[in-house]
């Protein structure tokens, strides 16, 4: 017998996965309230590389046209020596289907703006600068108590509150992200005229020196090195430090380095790994996205996995009219996602570990090809 009550969902976290699941659930007629800790809705960042399977979800959410107008489609990846000599150009696998680009770069703040607009247009209730301080569950729902002193009652809570998820610990999941040993410097800069694809140089002062166009006029550039004590690096020196690391690289890098002048635009982040095993839910609270799994961006699949979580969970919740069996539904969600996500996390970590170990006989191209080929299958 179907439950006649309106179904209500609280989404914690207004990043890509939280925004996407909100829009998709609203389309199914489900009442959604989204809370985000940051009062500016976290419209920050440099650039992002989206594979085709991420674009497939963005099309499902209804924002692909706006995304396409705002970014830069790339069909191939150039592999280069540190001096800039390109020794191989590889056509990338279209993991989202033949009608979507295999790689798409865009400015991360613009992607967030587009998703935020879609959430507001969906009719969801949005509360910024708000966190969930307590979640009290019983057989029929969850009572959430918020940082502003209010509370609400929900059938389901979806925690999309990122790698440092407070909800994860709140519901008794002790897994925490662990550093992989690598770190990345990122910066948005003007696009050199010659840059029309994503190029990656391996070796030199860093493990990887790469860049990807993010619009007709911009790219984001990045350098991957062994992680250092962040406290030992003065944020005021970030631009100088990134230029120093970039100095030995040729090709487009001299022009890129000359544009790295504002330390506030440079981001320095360690690579982490996380994979919650067993289940991603406790009762009526379920984790998605970076709250449940994190991988280094060695194959640029972190955002895609988070967006796929949103798509699959929204599909399952929308199709199931009777939410009295949420336990089985959320277990099924985990079982549907875990194999694919584990493959991506393990491959992403392995690629980085081979570089840390200096493994010259590692089959990195083979591992990447097998992983990306598998991702052509719909989740």
C-alpha positions, -999 to +999 in steps of 0.1 A: +000+000+000+014+034-010+021+060+016-003+089+009+018+115+028+040+139+009+076+126+009+101+150+024+139+150+020+166+171+037+198+175+016+229+185+036+254+202+014+250+224-017+279+212-039+275+194-072+260+161-059+237+179-034+224+203-060+219+176-086+200+153-063+178+182-052+168+191-087+161+155-097+140+148-066+120+180-071+113+169-107+097+138-092+074+159-070+093+152-038+096+181-012+132+189-007+150+213+017+186+220+010+210+234+036+245+247+029+270+257+056+286+285+036+265+316+032+278+323-003+268+287-014+304+279-020+308+295-054+346+292-053+373+273-070+395+273-101+387+249-129+372+214-133+376+187-159+344+168-165+343+135-183+314+124-205+297+104-178+295+136-156+281+155-186+254+128-190+241+135-155+243+173-160+221+168-191+197+147-170+196+176-145+187+199-173+217+222-173+238+208-201+229+237-225+241+263-200+272+242-192+281+238-229+279+275-235+301+282-205+330+258-210+353+242-235+349+208-252+381+188-257+384+156-278+420+146-271+448+146-245+483+155-254+511+137-236+543+158-235+578+158-222+588+184-196+603+206-223+569+208-240+575+183-268+543+165-275+550+128-282+515+115-283+479+128-288+453+104-276+416+106-285+397+101-252+369+076-246+334+091-247+321+078-214+289+097-218+280+085-252+288+096-288+267+128-285+287+143-256+323+154-255+348+130-239+363+159-219+349+192-209+367+219-190+350+248-173+355+272-144+343+256-113+325+287-099+304+289-131+294+253-129+283+259-093+263+290-103+245+270-130+236+243-105+225+268-079+202+285-104+187+251-112+180+243-075+162+277-071+142+271-102+132+237-090+112+251-061+133+235-034+137+253-001+173+266+003+189+277+036+224+291+034+248+295+063+230+266+081+243+233+094+226+202+109+237+200+145+217+168+155+198+141+136+174+121+157+159+090+140+129+069+148+109+043+128+090+069+108+115+097+101+143+120+111+142+151+132+170+175+123+180+203+146+198+232+129+224+257+138+199+286+138+179+269+165+151+256+143+142+220+136+125+200+108+110+166+103+120+145+072+114+110+057+150+109+045+183+128+049+208+128+021+243+139+033+262+155+004+285+175+027+318+166+012+351+150+021+350+165+056+314+154+061+302+161+097+272+139+090+294+108+083+306+109+119+273+120+133+256+087+121+284+065+134+306+059+103+342+063+114+359+062+080+380+093+073+398+105+042+435+096+042+463+115+023+478+096-007+511+114-005+505+138-034+493+174-036+482+197-063+486+234-071+458+248-092+452+282-107+429+298-133+447+319-160+441+334-194+442+308-222+473+310-244+462+311-280+480+278-288+462+258-261+432+239-276+432+207-257+443+192-224+480+185-222+499+165-195+536+165-190+550+138-168+583+142-149+604+173-143+601+192-110+566+177-105+549+144-111+524+160-135+522+195-151+489+199-168+463+223-181+428+222-196+408+250-214+378+261-193+364+286-218+374+304-250+394+328-228+405+308-198+423+276-187+431+261-154+467+249-149+479+225-123+511+210-109+512+177-089+540+171-064+546+152-032+526+167-004+543+190+020+533+204+054+508+231+045+517+251+075+552+255+061+540+273+030+529+309+035+497+315+014+511+349+004+538+330-015+515+306-034+519+325-067+557+326-064+559+290-054+537+278-083+558+299-108+590+283-093+576+248-098+564+257-134+597+273-144+614+242-159+584+233-182+583+243-218+555+246-244+527+268-231+541+269-196+562+301-198+531+320-208+510+303-182+536+310-155+538+346-164+500+349-156+504+334-121+506+366-101+478+366-075+484+342-046+447+344-037+438+326-070+462+297-063+449+267-045+471+241-028+454+208-018+465+174-007+452+143-026+430+121-004+413+088-007+382+075+010+358+046+003+332+038+029+326+000+027+296-020+040+269+006+034+266+043+029+235+047+052+225+044+088+187+042+091+172+071+071+204+090+066+225+082+035+258+096+023+265+104-014+294+120-033+326+129-014+310+122+019+311+085+009+341+083-015+370+104-025+397+098-051+427+118-064+420+135-097+444+113-117+416+102-141+393+132-134+364+111-121+357+126-087+329+149-098+315+123-122+312+097-094+294+122-072+270+132-099+263+096-107+254+090-071+229+118-073+214+104-105+211+068-093+197+077-058+172+101-073+161+075-098+156+048-072+137+071-048+115+085-076+105+050-088+098+036-053+064+049-043+063+032-009+091+045+013+083+022+042+111-001+029+139+026+028+164+002+044+162-021+014+162+007-011+193+024+004+211-010+006+203-015-030+217+020-038+250+011-022+251-023-039+245-007-073+272+019-068+300+003-048+316-018-076+319+011-100+331+036-074+356+011-060+371+006-095+375+044-099+390+050-064+414+021-067+426+030-102+430+067-093+450+059-062+471+033-081+481+057-109+494+081-083+512+054-063+530+043-094+544+078-098+553+081-061+572+048-064+589+057-097+575+025-113+588+027-148+572-006-160+537+003-147+508-002-172+493+032-166+478+035-201+463+001-198+447+008-164+433+041-176+419+026-208+402-003-189+387+020-164+374+045-189+360+018-211+341+003-182+326+037-174+309+038-208+283+015-193+255+035-177+256+034-138 
